[in-house]
Amino acid sequence: MTFSTFKLAPQLVAALPTHLVQASPIQRLTIPVALNGEDVLAIAPTGSGKTFAFGLPLLNGIDGQLNAVQGLIIVPTRELALQIAEQLNPIANALSLRIQTLFGGQSQSRQEQIDTLALSPQIIIATVGRLDDFHRHQLICFTELKLLVLDEGDRLLDMGFWPKLKQLLQAMPTRRQTLLFSATMPAPLEALAQTILTTPKHLRISAAELLAPKIEEQLFLVNKGSKAQALIALLKAQSKQQVLVFISVKDSVDAVTKKLVKAGINAAALHGDKDQEVRTNTLLDFKTGKVEVLVATDLLARGIDLVALPTVINLDLPSHAETYVHRIGRTARAGASGLAISLVCHGESGYLHAIRQLTGRALPTQTLAGFVVTDQPSSATPKRAPRDKQANRRSLNKRSIKGFQSKSKKS
């Protein structure tokens, strides 16, 4: 289905990027409903094309003669805000519409963003914190707001943004259209959705449906303590290709990156504890090819959109099976082929089982040359109950204290 089949303005269709020809499944589901003015609750993984799924109806409904905020997109991270703006700005410019991004911790100062607001943008893409800041100081008005988009709804909820987000929603017109997009649908989010959406259409694209046929998946069984060295061996065999490495815990990102750099690999780290200017420059260096290997957490990697990314490596398996599909979906985009490698240890067998069930794929593990597996599969039954271990520790501590006290008295 082409975009010309939707009830989009001809000038908007003419402004679409050349690679945007056939609508993706989530775009085919969302665009007609959104153009009809209905609220939407869409479950769609990263990489499904949701930016244009909500972006095109939003752009289509903006009145270019009205100099006021009519469309608002709220996101959890600065990186995602920039990615969305990068995709929608060329179309907006062709339609003479103004988009403004609002987020904190950037080289662009708060005052510079305030000055840009004076140009009356019709569309704002913002993080919750900066939007709340500007609204509390009466620097932004929602009176003319027509369409609200909440992107990465699961993250907005998980990261504790709800109190501020709730206050912002209360300041917006009740007669507005709201589109909520989320990669997953935990029970708290579903309850939350009922409070901010009006009889929404529920749309869902499963993660398994988005598995690109041109992704080659390789899973290597290695010792848990050998993963860093195994990663180095794999990267040195990649012949200078760009690689995105996923790590679930941000505390491990810097340590792993240091090992890669020490091994002579052109690598950089990206996680939430980095200064915003460092994060922005690191992401730009990776996109432009100055950095060959980017080690990132799942959240920060959502701001990375590279069509020709050849390889993704999971240093660990994610605890949620759908996240695995999100990760490997970073490669093999736009009809290209890609390679997804996962380093698996025995302790991750439960995660691997869940991934196999979700994807319907066998995903056999293989050995990696030079890395003999000596770890043993974990036993299903622990040798000793956790409470017994804690009790033993307490007893040991008491004995240690008594021993210390008796020695002190003697001395």
Long-range contacts (C-beta under 8 A, 24 or more apart in sequence): 1-28, 3-56, 6-31, 6-32, 6-35, 6-56, 7-32, 7-35, 8-35, 8-56, 8-60, 9-60, 11-94, 11-95, 12-56, 12-59, 12-60, 12-91, 12-95, 14-94, 15-90, 15-91, 15-94, 15-95, 16-91, 17-90, 17-91, 19-307, 19-334, 20-52, 23-49, 24-48, 24-49, 24-53, 25-205, 25-209, 25-210, 26-50, 26-53, 26-203, 26-205, 27-52, 27-53, 27-56, 29-53, 29-203, 29-205, 30-54, 30-57, 30-179, 30-203, 31-56, 31-57, 33-201, 33-203, 34-58, 34-177, 34-179, 35-60, 37-177, 38-177, 38-199, 38-200, 38-201, 39-177, 39-178, 39-179, 39-180, 39-197, 39-198, 39-199, 39-200, 39-201, 40-178, 40-179, 40-180, 40-181, 40-197, 40-200, 40-201, 40-203, 41-180, 41-182, 41-193, 41-197, 41-200, 41-201, 41-202, 41-203, 42-179, 42-180, 42-181, 42-182, 42-203, 42-204, 42-205, 43-182, 43-183, 43-184, 43-185, 43-202, 43-203, 43-204, 43-205, 44-181, 44-182, 44-183, 44-203, 44-204, 44-205, 45-183, 45-205, 45-207, 45-210, 45-322, 45-325, 45-326, 45-329, 46-183, 46-302, 46-326, 46-329, 46-330, 47-210, 47-326, 47-329, 47-330, 47-333, 48-205, 48-210, 50-151, 50-181, 51-83, 51-84, 51-87, 51-88, 51-151, 52-87, 53-181, 54-149, 54-151, 54-179, 54-181, 55-84, 55-87, 55-88, 55-91, 56-91, 57-147, 57-179, 58-123, 58-147, 58-149, 59-88, 59-91, 59-92, 59-95, 59-97, 59-123, 61-146, 61-147, 62-95, 62-97, 62-122, 62-123, 62-146, 63-122, 64-95, 64-96, 64-97, 64-122, 66-122, 66-144, 67-120, 67-122, 68-120, 68-122, 68-141, 68-143, 68-144, 69-121, 69-122, 69-123, 69-124, 69-140, 69-141, 69-142, 69-144, 69-145, 70-122, 70-123, 70-144, 70-145, 70-146, 70-147, 71-122, 71-123, 71-124, 71-145, 71-146, 71-147, 71-148, 71-149, 72-123, 72-124, 72-126, 72-142, 72-145, 72-147, 72-148, 72-149, 72-172, 73-123, 73-124, 73-125, 73-126, 73-149, 73-151, 74-126, 74-127, 74-128, 74-131, 74-148, 74-149, 74-150, 74-151, 74-156, 74-165, 74-168, 75-125, 75-126, 75-127, 75-151, 75-152, 75-156, 76-127, 76-128, 76-152, 76-155, 76-156, 76-159, 76-161, 76-299, 77-127, 77-152, 77-155, 77-299, 77-300, 77-302, 77-303, 78-103, 78-104, 78-105, 78-106, 78-127, 78-276, 78-279, 78-280, 78-303, 79-279, 79-283, 79-300, 79-302, 79-303, 79-304, 80-151, 80-152, 80-302, 80-303, 81-125, 81-126, 81-127, 82-280, 82-303, 83-302, 83-303, 83-304, 83-305, 84-125, 84-151, 85-125, 86-305, 87-305, 88-123, 88-125, 92-123, 97-122, 97-123, 98-122, 98-123, 99-123, 99-124, 99-125, 100-124, 100-125, 101-125, 101-126, 102-126, 102-127, 102-130, 102-131, 102-134, 103-127, 103-129, 103-130, 104-129, 104-130, 104-133, 104-276, 105-275, 105-276, 105-277, 106-276, 106-277, 106-280, 107-276, 107-277, 107-280, 114-139, 128-156, 128-161, 128-164, 128-165, 128-168, 129-161, 129-164, 131-168, 132-164, 132-167, 132-168, 135-168, 135-171, 142-171, 142-172, 142-173, 143-173, 145-172, 145-173, 145-176, 146-176, 146-177, 147-176, 147-177, 147-178, 147-179, 148-172, 148-176, 148-177, 148-178, 148-179, 149-178, 149-179, 149-180, 149-181, 150-178, 150-179, 150-180, 150-181, 150-196, 151-181, 152-181, 152-182, 152-183, 152-302, 153-180, 153-181, 153-182, 153-189, 153-192, 153-193, 154-182, 154-183, 154-184, 154-185, 154-186, 154-189, 155-183, 155-299, 155-302, 157-186, 157-188, 157-189, 157-192, 162-192, 169-196, 183-322, 183-326, 184-320, 184-322, 207-321, 207-322, 207-325, 207-326, 207-358, 207-359, 208-325, 208-358, 208-359, 208-360, 210-325, 210-329, 211-325, 211-328, 211-329, 211-359, 211-361, 212-329, 212-331, 212-332, 212-333, 212-338, 214-332, 214-335, 214-336, 214-337, 214-338, 215-328, 215-329, 215-331, 215-332, 215-337, 215-338, 215-339, 215-340, 216-337, 216-338, 216-339, 216-340, 217-328, 217-340, 217-341, 217-342, 217-361, 217-363, 218-339, 218-340, 218-341, 218-342, 218-366, 219-341, 219-342, 219-344, 219-352, 219-363, 219-364, 219-365, 219-366, 220-341, 220-342, 220-343, 220-344, 220-365, 220-366, 220-367, 220-368, 220-371, 221-344, 221-345, 221-346, 221-365, 221-366, 221-367, 221-368, 221-373, 222-343, 222-344, 222-345, 222-368, 222-371, 222-373, 223-345, 223-371, 223-373, 223-374, 223-375, 224-345, 224-346, 224-347, 224-375, 226-371, 227-315, 227-316, 227-343, 227-345, 228-256, 228-259, 228-315, 229-371, 230-343, 230-368, 230-371, 231-256, 231-260, 231-313, 231-315, 231-343, 232-259, 232-260, 232-263, 232-265, 233-368, 233-370, 233-371, 234-313, 234-341, 234-368, 235-260, 235-265, 235-267, 235-293, 235-313, 236-263, 236-265, 238-311, 240-292, 241-292, 241-310, 241-311, 242-286, 242-289, 242-292, 242-293, 242-294, 242-306, 242-309, 242-310, 242-311, 243-292, 243-293, 243-294, 243-310, 243-311, 243-312, 243-313, 244-293, 244-294, 244-296, 244-301, 244-304, 244-309, 244-311, 244-312, 244-313, 244-330, 244-331, 245-293, 245-294, 245-295, 245-296, 245-312, 245-313, 245-314, 245-315, 246-296, 246-297, 246-298, 246-301, 246-312, 246-313, 246-314, 246-315, 246-316, 246-318, 246-327, 247-295, 247-296, 247-297, 247-315, 247-316, 248-297, 248-298, 248-316, 248-318, 248-319, 249-297, 250-297, 252-315, 253-295, 253-296, 253-297, 256-295, 256-315, 257-295, 260-293, 260-295, 265-292, 265-293, 266-291, 266-292, 266-293, 267-291, 267-292, 267-293, 267-294, 267-295, 268-293, 268-294, 268-295, 269-294, 269-295, 269-296, 270-294, 270-295, 270-296, 270-297, 270-300, 270-301, 271-296, 271-297, 271-300, 272-297, 272-299, 272-300, 298-323, 298-326, 298-327, 301-327, 301-330, 304-330, 306-330, 306-333, 307-333, 307-334, 307-336, 308-333, 308-336, 309-333, 309-338, 310-338, 310-339, 311-338, 311-339, 311-340, 311-341, 312-338, 312-339, 312-340, 312-341, 313-340, 313-341, 313-342, 313-343, 314-340, 314-341, 314-342, 314-343, 315-343, 316-343, 316-348, 317-342, 317-344, 317-348, 317-351, 317-352, 317-355, 318-351, 319-351, 320-354, 321-351, 321-354, 321-355, 321-357, 321-358, 321-359, 322-358, 324-355, 324-358, 324-359, 325-358, 325-359, 345-375, 346-375, 346-376, 346-377, 346-378, 347-378, 349-377, 349-378
